[in-house]
Amino acid sequence: MEEIVTVVEQGANRLDWLPDWAVSALLFAGAVAIVLLAHGALFRRLQRAVANRSLFWRSLVQRTQGPSRLALLILTVSIATAAAPLPPAVSDAARHGLLIAFMVLVGWTAITALHIWTVVYMRRFKLDAEDNLLARKHATQISILKRAGVTLAITLTLGAALMTFDGVRQYGVSLLASAGAAGLILGLAMQPVLANLAAGIQLAITQPIRLEDAIVVEGEWGWVEEITSTYVVVRLWDWRRLVLPLKYFIEHPFQNWTRDGASIIGTVMIYCDHSAPIPAMRAKLEEFVKESALWDGQVVNLQVSDAKEFTIEVRLLVSSGTSPKAWDLRCEVREKMIAWLNVEHPEALPRHRNDLGRQLAGATERRPSRSEKARTPRRPAAKPAMGQA
């Protein structure tokens, strides 16, 4: 490093016929130009080398392009600062700027390394698989912890950079030491953020919800689409988005339909007449689900769950591999069962008893009532024929 600085100083001495500010400007401009040209040529070659490789390698090259450029800029500008004929005040300001840039480089490198590690770790799991419970578990943990790590890295980098200024450092020390009104206001203002951050860490460890879990929350059914450091986005069944804070899932009850597996049992309620052919309905239900591609082959059952004054409640249970398939299977079974009853057993559909009585009496002749008999005119009796007594 010292040898390079000496060579640069010797080159600068040959420009002693120029003002000091011009020599310094040429040194800084040359350092930046050399870095940009060399770095650009190197990364174009790297991009061509990984063009036919997997997405991971292309993403790795793209992610490391910014931090590596900044590192080379800090190195060359520091050499130019040491060799340039700068006034003491300008030299101190340049070194201060290089120190802040180095802190930014460290934070940026930490975030990039965290991203690369998460990508490498998640390559072992596939979210598009049919049984993706383990993949969703790890994806949820990595997503929340990654966001917490990025937030921590940015906070530490920003704090370290601000503490290099004397005024900010003294203010921060006095604020922490006094713990006065300003500290109290700042603590109250940061309480929701800190509460959600703590809730995010708790969610990552306990995992009451995971990415792509099917949940029922606030009376709405949907899937967990995104988990950030402060809120959760739920994609509802009708494509709306429900946004809830992280601490909601720690403090309020909700339903998770895919907590231990994606399979779920769907329920269909049909109300029939007391004369409904239950054994035939049970056999027909088994026939319906065996013909359907939505049934997972596990649960199929039909029971009379309640009997009321005019109807009976028939409960149909069918299982499916996922909650969307279970919903479609429920609708399919309901439609087919009602259509079959309407064609084969119309008397099994619910109806009023007086209607049923009139239907049963329709085949026999209806007797007139007394009032109808009174209103009916009597025929006169036939006169006896001549010669009859």
Sequence and secondary structure as in RCSB ss.txt:
>XXXX:A:sequence
MEEIVTVVEQGANRLDWLPDWAVSALLFAGAVAIVLLAHGALFRRLQRAVANRSLFWRSLVQRTQGPSRLALLIL
TVSIATAAAPLPPAVSDAARHGLLIAFMVLVGWTAITALHIWTVVYMRRFKLDAEDNLLARKHATQISILKRAGV
TLAITLTLGAALMTFDGVRQYGVSLLASAGAAGLILGLAMQPVLANLAAGIQLAITQPIRLEDAIVVEGEWGWVE
EITSTYVVVRLWDWRRLVLPLKYFIEHPFQNWTRDGASIIGTVMIYCDHSAPIPAMRAKLEEFVKESALWDGQVV
NLQVSDAKEFTIEVRLLVSSGTSPKAWDLRCEVREKMIAWLNVEHPEALPRHRNDLGRQLAGATERRPSRSEKAR
TPRRPAAKPAMGQA
>XXXX:A:secstr
 HHHHHHHHHHHHTTTTS HHHHHHHHHHHHHHHHHHHHHHHHHHHHHHTTTS HHHHHHHHHHHHHHHHHHHHH
HHHHHHHHS   HHHHHHHHHHHHHHHHHHHHHHHHHHHHHHHHHHHTT  TTSSS HHHHHHHHHHHHHHHHHH
HHHHHHHHHHHHTTSHHHHHHHHHHHHH  HHHHHHHHHHHHHHHHHHHHHHHHHH SS TT EEEETTEEEEEE
EE SSEEEEEETTS EEEEETTHHHHS  EETTSS S EEEEEEEEE TT  HHHHHHHHHHHHHH TTEEEEEE
EEEEEEE SS EEEEEEEEESSHHHHHHHHHHHHHHHHHHHHHH GGGS   HHHHHHHHGGGS     HHHHHH
S         TT  
